[in-house]
Amino acid sequence: MKIKKGDTVRVIAGKDKGAEGKVIRVLREEQRVVVEGVNRVKKHTKVVDQGGRAGTTGGIVTTEAPIHVSNVMLVEGKDVTRVGFRREEVLKTRPDGSQYAGFRSVRISRKTGKDI
């Protein structure tokens, strides 16, 4: 998945189109992300009495619901960009101390070509 936790994204489709926020959580299996302040839903909770301080109070709680990753784009500067990958050659170290050449994948901006 090209979007990671902590990225700033803009919603490009749906009822919150145009809204920007930080990614709180990534649900990789469902291909969904939870964005701060976007797709807020009201959830009705029941009073749970488990004795002592473990109980929760009931009421209506407003939380962010997941949205599909195809409905968001990564924000770079003031504009949105697509995400690409570039393979970089790096020097890696084995547990015994010897070194070898390996590759690492780096996210890049398709618009500017810079690292993200």
Residue frames as a rotation matrix with the C-alpha (Angstrom) as fourth column:
MET 1
0.582 0.813 0.000 0.00
0.813 -0.582 0.000 0.00
0.000 0.000 -1.000 0.00
LYS 2
-0.138 -0.695 0.706 1.35
0.706 -0.569 -0.422 3.42
0.695 0.440 0.569 -0.93
ILE 3
0.262 0.284 0.922 -0.23
-0.423 -0.826 0.374 5.38
0.868 -0.488 -0.097 1.94
LYS 4
-0.358 -0.466 -0.809 1.32
0.559 0.587 -0.586 5.00
0.748 -0.662 0.051 5.40
LYS 5
0.566 0.500 -0.656 0.43
0.818 -0.240 0.523 6.02
0.104 -0.832 -0.545 8.94
GLY 6
0.023 -0.534 -0.845 1.37
0.577 -0.683 0.448 9.65
-0.817 -0.498 0.292 9.56
ASP 7
-0.756 -0.250 0.605 1.00
0.654 -0.338 0.677 10.79
0.035 0.907 0.419 5.92
THR 8
-0.417 0.652 -0.633 -1.05
-0.176 -0.741 -0.648 13.88
-0.892 -0.159 0.424 5.16
VAL 9
-0.773 0.228 0.592 -3.71
0.618 0.484 0.619 13.06
-0.146 0.845 -0.515 2.57
ARG 10
-0.675 0.639 -0.368 -6.53
-0.634 -0.758 -0.153 14.83
-0.376 0.130 0.917 0.73
VAL 11
-0.263 0.694 0.670 -9.89
0.330 0.717 -0.613 13.16
-0.907 0.060 -0.418 0.09
ILE 12
-0.900 -0.150 -0.409 -10.64
-0.314 -0.425 0.849 13.15
-0.301 0.893 0.335 -3.66
ALA 13
-0.533 0.779 -0.329 -14.05
-0.169 0.284 0.944 11.43
0.829 0.559 -0.020 -3.64
GLY 14
-0.348 0.516 -0.783 -17.06
0.833 0.554 -0.006 11.06
0.431 -0.654 -0.622 -1.38
LYS 15
0.645 0.764 0.019 -18.94
0.652 -0.564 0.506 13.29
0.398 -0.314 -0.862 1.05
ASP 16
0.680 -0.472 -0.561 -15.73
0.281 -0.539 0.794 14.74
-0.677 -0.697 -0.234 2.53
LYS 17
0.418 -0.522 0.743 -14.15
0.890 0.074 -0.449 15.59
0.179 0.850 0.496 -0.85
GLY 18
0.389 -0.381 0.839 -11.43
0.084 -0.892 -0.444 18.24
0.918 0.243 -0.315 -0.50
ALA 19
0.916 -0.028 0.400 -10.79
-0.397 -0.200 0.896 17.60
0.055 -0.979 -0.194 3.20
GLU 20
0.089 -0.946 -0.311 -7.21
-0.293 0.273 -0.916 17.09
0.952 0.173 -0.253 4.36
GLY 21
0.767 0.124 0.629 -6.01
-0.641 0.109 0.760 15.15
0.026 -0.986 0.164 7.37
LYS 22
-0.356 -0.929 0.101 -3.37
-0.931 0.344 -0.121 12.92
0.077 -0.138 -0.987 8.85
VAL 23
0.178 0.364 -0.914 -3.63
-0.335 0.896 0.292 9.13
0.925 0.254 0.281 8.48
ILE 24
0.217 0.011 0.976 -4.32
-0.976 0.009 0.217 7.64
-0.006 -1.000 0.012 11.92
ARG 25
-0.085 -0.130 0.988 -4.51
-0.332 0.938 0.095 3.97
-0.939 -0.320 -0.123 10.98
VAL 26
-0.326 -0.050 -0.944 -3.98
-0.937 0.150 0.315 1.78
0.126 0.987 -0.096 7.91
LEU 27
0.257 0.472 0.843 -6.13
-0.444 0.833 -0.331 -1.34
-0.858 -0.289 0.424 7.45
ARG 28
-0.568 -0.689 -0.450 -3.99
-0.695 0.109 0.710 -3.22
-0.440 0.717 -0.541 4.94
GLU 29
-0.819 0.248 0.517 -6.22
0.338 0.937 0.086 -6.28
-0.464 0.245 -0.852 4.46
GLU 30
0.175 0.983 0.065 -9.31
0.748 -0.090 -0.657 -4.17
-0.640 0.163 -0.751 3.72
GLN 31
-0.481 -0.495 0.723 -7.36
0.842 -0.490 0.224 -1.52
0.243 0.717 0.653 1.73
ARG 32
0.605 0.712 0.357 -8.77
0.500 -0.688 0.525 1.25
0.619 -0.139 -0.773 3.90
VAL 33
-0.635 -0.773 -0.011 -7.35
0.528 -0.422 -0.737 4.13
0.565 -0.474 0.676 5.90
VAL 34
0.479 0.686 -0.548 -8.65
0.878 -0.362 0.313 6.12
0.016 -0.631 -0.776 8.87
VAL 35
-0.401 -0.566 0.720 -8.04
0.586 -0.763 -0.273 9.86
0.704 0.312 0.637 8.38
GLU 36
-0.641 0.060 -0.765 -8.20
0.692 -0.385 -0.610 12.41
-0.332 -0.921 0.205 11.18
GLY 37
-0.533 0.506 -0.678 -11.37
-0.183 -0.852 -0.491 14.53
-0.826 -0.137 0.547 10.94
VAL 38
-0.587 0.299 -0.753 -12.73
-0.795 -0.036 0.605 12.74
0.154 0.954 0.259 7.84
ASN 39
-0.252 0.609 -0.752 -15.77
-0.183 0.733 0.655 10.43
0.950 0.303 -0.074 7.55
ARG 40
-0.923 -0.057 0.380 -16.92
-0.378 -0.044 -0.925 11.09
0.069 -0.997 0.019 11.10
VAL 41
-0.215 0.857 -0.469 -19.76
0.006 0.481 0.877 8.85
0.977 0.186 -0.109 12.27
LYS 42
-0.184 0.255 0.949 -21.83
-0.954 -0.281 -0.109 8.74
0.239 -0.925 0.295 15.45
LYS 43
-0.460 -0.055 -0.886 -21.69
-0.006 0.998 -0.059 5.50
0.888 -0.022 -0.460 17.36
HIS 44
0.407 0.678 0.612 -24.20
-0.719 -0.175 0.672 4.61
0.563 -0.714 0.417 20.06
THR 45
-0.581 -0.680 -0.446 -22.53
-0.176 0.641 -0.747 2.91
0.794 -0.356 -0.492 23.02
LYS 46
0.544 0.774 -0.323 -24.13
0.068 0.343 0.937 1.00
0.836 -0.531 0.134 25.84
VAL 47
0.279 -0.410 0.869 -23.27
-0.932 -0.332 0.142 1.34
0.230 -0.849 -0.475 29.52
VAL 48
0.288 -0.288 -0.913 -21.03
0.059 0.957 -0.283 -1.56
0.956 0.028 0.293 30.53
ASP 49
0.510 -0.064 0.858 -20.91
-0.831 -0.293 0.473 -2.23
0.221 -0.954 -0.203 34.27
GLN 50
0.387 -0.458 -0.800 -17.98
0.097 0.883 -0.459 -4.52
0.917 0.100 0.386 35.00
GLY 51
0.835 -0.011 -0.550 -17.41
0.548 0.083 0.832 -3.23
0.036 -0.997 0.075 38.49
GLY 52
0.108 -0.846 -0.522 -14.89
0.675 -0.323 0.663 -0.71
-0.730 -0.424 0.536 39.66
ARG 53
-0.003 -0.224 -0.975 -13.19
-0.361 -0.908 0.210 1.56
-0.932 0.353 -0.078 37.17
ALA 54
-0.808 -0.370 0.459 -13.40
0.206 0.552 0.808 -0.91
-0.552 0.747 -0.370 34.27
GLY 55
0.077 0.947 0.312 -16.95
0.797 0.129 -0.590 0.14
-0.599 0.294 -0.745 33.31
THR 56
-0.891 -0.300 0.340 -17.66
0.451 -0.668 0.593 2.51
0.049 0.681 0.730 30.41
THR 57
-0.416 0.773 -0.479 -20.27
-0.060 -0.549 -0.834 5.20
-0.907 -0.318 0.274 30.25
GLY 58
-0.144 0.470 0.871 -22.92
0.905 0.419 -0.077 5.05
-0.401 0.777 -0.486 27.58
GLY 59
0.230 0.305 -0.924 -23.94
-0.054 -0.944 -0.325 7.67
-0.972 0.125 -0.200 25.07
ILE 60
0.938 0.080 0.338 -23.22
0.335 0.049 -0.941 8.85
-0.092 0.996 0.019 21.55
VAL 61
0.162 -0.963 -0.216 -19.55
0.163 -0.190 0.968 8.91
-0.973 -0.192 0.126 20.55
THR 62
0.938 0.080 -0.337 -18.28
-0.297 -0.317 -0.901 10.55
-0.179 0.945 -0.274 17.36
THR 63
0.128 -0.913 0.387 -15.37
0.039 0.394 0.918 8.70
-0.991 -0.102 0.086 15.72
GLU 64
-0.111 -0.258 -0.960 -13.63
-0.942 -0.280 0.185 8.49
-0.317 0.925 -0.212 12.35
ALA 65
0.652 0.346 0.674 -14.64
-0.093 0.920 -0.382 5.59
-0.752 0.186 0.632 10.12
PRO 66
-0.384 -0.863 0.330 -12.33
0.247 0.249 0.937 4.00
-0.890 0.441 0.117 7.52
ILE 67
0.644 0.489 -0.589 -12.44
-0.485 -0.335 -0.808 5.11
-0.592 0.806 0.021 3.88
HIS 68
0.793 -0.318 0.519 -11.06
0.538 0.765 -0.353 3.28
-0.285 0.559 0.778 0.86
VAL 69
-0.017 -0.939 -0.345 -7.47
0.426 -0.319 0.847 4.09
-0.905 -0.132 0.405 -0.05
SER 70
-0.436 -0.111 0.893 -8.45
0.900 -0.079 0.429 4.89
0.022 0.991 0.134 -3.65
ASN 71
0.576 0.747 0.332 -10.41
0.704 -0.660 0.262 7.90
0.415 0.083 -0.906 -2.38
VAL 72
0.827 -0.364 -0.428 -7.34
0.059 -0.701 0.711 9.66
-0.559 -0.613 -0.558 -0.95
MET 73
0.629 -0.712 0.311 -4.16
0.443 0.000 -0.897 11.15
0.639 0.702 0.315 -2.44
LEU 74
0.143 -0.709 -0.691 -0.90
0.969 -0.040 0.242 12.05
-0.199 -0.705 0.681 -0.76
VAL 75
0.984 0.156 0.088 -0.31
0.166 -0.978 -0.122 15.77
0.067 0.135 -0.989 -0.16
GLU 76
0.020 -0.999 -0.050 3.12
0.990 0.013 0.137 17.17
-0.136 -0.052 0.989 -1.05
GLY 77
-0.953 -0.298 0.049 3.51
0.301 -0.953 0.047 20.87
0.033 0.060 0.998 -0.30
LYS 78
-0.566 0.790 -0.235 0.23
-0.546 -0.573 -0.612 22.51
-0.618 -0.218 0.756 -1.35
ASP 79
0.057 0.549 -0.834 -0.73
-0.980 0.190 0.057 20.01
0.190 0.814 0.549 -4.06
VAL 80
0.600 0.209 0.772 -1.45
-0.414 0.907 0.077 16.27
-0.685 -0.366 0.630 -4.30
THR 81
-0.171 -0.709 -0.684 0.81
-0.984 0.156 0.085 13.74
0.047 0.687 -0.725 -5.96
ARG 82
0.853 0.303 -0.426 0.89
-0.327 0.945 0.018 10.10
0.408 0.124 0.905 -6.94
VAL 83
0.418 -0.699 0.580 3.35
-0.693 0.167 0.701 7.80
-0.587 -0.695 -0.415 -5.20
GLY 84
0.719 -0.295 -0.629 6.06
-0.376 0.596 -0.709 5.82
0.585 0.746 0.318 -6.97
PHE 85
0.837 -0.481 0.259 8.97
-0.018 0.450 0.893 3.69
-0.546 -0.752 0.368 -5.83
ARG 86
0.561 -0.764 -0.319 12.68
-0.617 -0.129 -0.776 3.70
0.552 0.632 -0.543 -6.61
ARG 87
0.908 -0.322 -0.267 15.19
0.410 0.816 0.409 0.96
0.086 -0.481 0.873 -5.72
GLU 88
0.609 -0.749 0.261 18.39
-0.729 -0.658 -0.188 2.25
0.313 -0.076 -0.947 -4.10
GLU 89
0.397 -0.584 -0.708 21.55
0.338 0.810 -0.479 0.24
0.853 -0.049 0.519 -3.63
VAL 90
0.624 -0.171 0.762 22.68
-0.715 -0.517 0.470 0.29
0.314 -0.838 -0.445 0.02
LEU 91
-0.409 -0.816 -0.408 25.39
-0.375 0.558 -0.740 -1.39
0.832 -0.149 -0.535 2.05
LYS 92
0.688 0.697 0.200 23.95
-0.525 0.289 0.801 -3.92
0.501 -0.656 0.565 4.50
THR 93
-0.417 -0.838 0.352 25.66
-0.847 0.218 -0.485 -5.67
0.330 -0.501 -0.801 7.41
ARG 94
0.178 0.400 -0.899 25.30
-0.050 0.916 0.397 -9.35
0.983 -0.026 0.183 8.30
PRO 95
0.953 0.246 0.178 25.17
-0.190 0.025 0.982 -10.52
0.237 -0.969 0.071 11.95
ASP 96
0.604 -0.787 -0.128 28.78
0.778 0.547 0.310 -11.76
-0.174 -0.287 0.942 11.68
GLY 97
0.253 -0.483 -0.838 29.96
0.173 -0.830 0.530 -8.25
-0.952 -0.280 -0.127 10.72
SER 98
-0.707 -0.504 0.496 30.54
0.552 0.046 0.833 -8.75
-0.443 0.863 0.245 6.99
GLN 99
-0.163 0.621 -0.767 28.91
-0.320 -0.769 -0.554 -6.33
-0.933 0.155 0.324 4.57
TYR 100
-0.591 0.052 0.805 27.14
0.708 0.512 0.487 -6.83
-0.387 0.857 -0.340 1.25
ALA 101
-0.932 0.283 -0.226 25.33
-0.356 -0.833 0.423 -4.72
-0.068 0.475 0.878 -1.35
GLY 102
-0.535 0.832 0.150 21.54
0.755 0.550 -0.357 -4.85
-0.379 -0.078 -0.922 -1.10
PHE 103
-0.702 0.382 0.602 18.56
0.244 -0.665 0.706 -2.87
0.670 0.642 0.373 -2.35
ARG 104
-0.648 0.551 -0.526 16.05
0.512 -0.196 -0.836 -0.73
-0.564 -0.811 -0.155 -0.50
SER 105
-0.206 0.681 0.703 12.75
0.872 -0.198 0.448 0.58
0.444 0.705 -0.553 -1.83
VAL 106
-0.804 -0.096 -0.587 12.15
0.384 -0.838 -0.388 4.33
-0.455 -0.537 0.710 -1.41
ARG 107
0.268 0.945 0.191 8.84
0.881 -0.159 -0.446 6.17
-0.391 0.287 -0.874 -1.92
ILE 108
-0.845 -0.523 -0.107 9.04
0.420 -0.776 0.471 9.07
-0.330 0.353 0.876 -4.37
SER 109
0.032 0.823 -0.567 6.70
-0.080 -0.564 -0.822 11.76
-0.996 0.072 0.047 -5.64
ARG 110
0.035 0.054 0.998 5.59
0.907 0.417 -0.054 11.18
-0.419 0.907 -0.034 -9.24
LYS 111
0.904 0.403 0.142 5.15
0.426 -0.827 -0.367 14.94
-0.030 0.393 -0.919 -9.70
THR 112
0.779 -0.627 0.018 8.59
-0.626 -0.774 0.100 16.14
-0.049 -0.089 -0.995 -8.55
GLY 113
0.522 -0.588 -0.618 10.66
-0.027 0.713 -0.701 12.95
0.852 0.383 0.356 -8.34
LYS 114
-0.303 -0.641 0.705 11.78
-0.732 -0.317 -0.603 13.77
0.610 -0.699 -0.373 -4.78
ASP 115
-0.728 -0.004 -0.686 11.82
0.353 0.855 -0.380 11.33
0.588 -0.518 -0.621 -1.87
ILE 116
0.282 0.867 0.411 8.79
-0.241 -0.351 0.905 11.33
0.928 -0.355 0.110 0.41
